[in-house]
Amino acid sequence: MDPQSGVRVYFVNKRLSRLKVLWWNRNGYCILYKRMHRAVLAIPSDGSGSPALKIGTRSASRR
């Protein structure tokens, strides 16, 4: 995985209440940190039970 290829890396805590997104910008790395107070994140499942999940940019973008 080449960080400068435009890939985004997502980190979610066990409670699904915090999210970190790491990606490469032309000037360096960018990080977004989101903490949910009353909501939890809905993470899509790949069915294998693996803690690592690969999602496409279409799934990760705003709708």
N, C-alpha and C positions, 0 to 999 in steps of 0.2 A: 504494500500500500504506500503510494507516494503522496506525502502531505501536500505537495505543490500541484497535484493534479486536479484539485477542486473537490476532493473528498471531504465530507464532514463526519466527524466522530461524535457520537452521542453517548453520554454517561447518565444513568438514572439510578437513584438510590433504591433500596429495597422497599420502602414505603410508597414509591412512585410519586413522591411529592416534590422532588427536586430534579432538575435537569441541567446538564452542562453540555454545550455544543462547542467543539473545537474545529476550526478550519483555518486554512492558509489564505491570506490576502496578499496583494502585491507588496505591501509594506511589512509583512510579518504575520504571526499567528494572531487570531482573534478568538475570544472566548465569550460565550453568552451563558449567564447563570440565571435560572428561573426557579423561584421557590413558590410553590402553591400553598395557599393557606387553607382553603376549604375544598379544593378539588384535587383529584389525582390524575395522572397521565394514563392514557389508554395505549398500551404497547402492543403492536400486532405480534402474533405468535407464528413461528415457522413450523410448529408441530414436533420439533425434535427435543424440546426442553432445554436447549442450549442457552447459556447466558448471553452469548453473542448473537446478534441478529443483524442481518444485512438488509437495509431498505433502500429503495431508489429515491431519487430526488423528487419525484412526483408524489410519493407517499409523505415525504418530509416537508413539502412546501405548503404554504397557506392555501386554503380552499375558499 
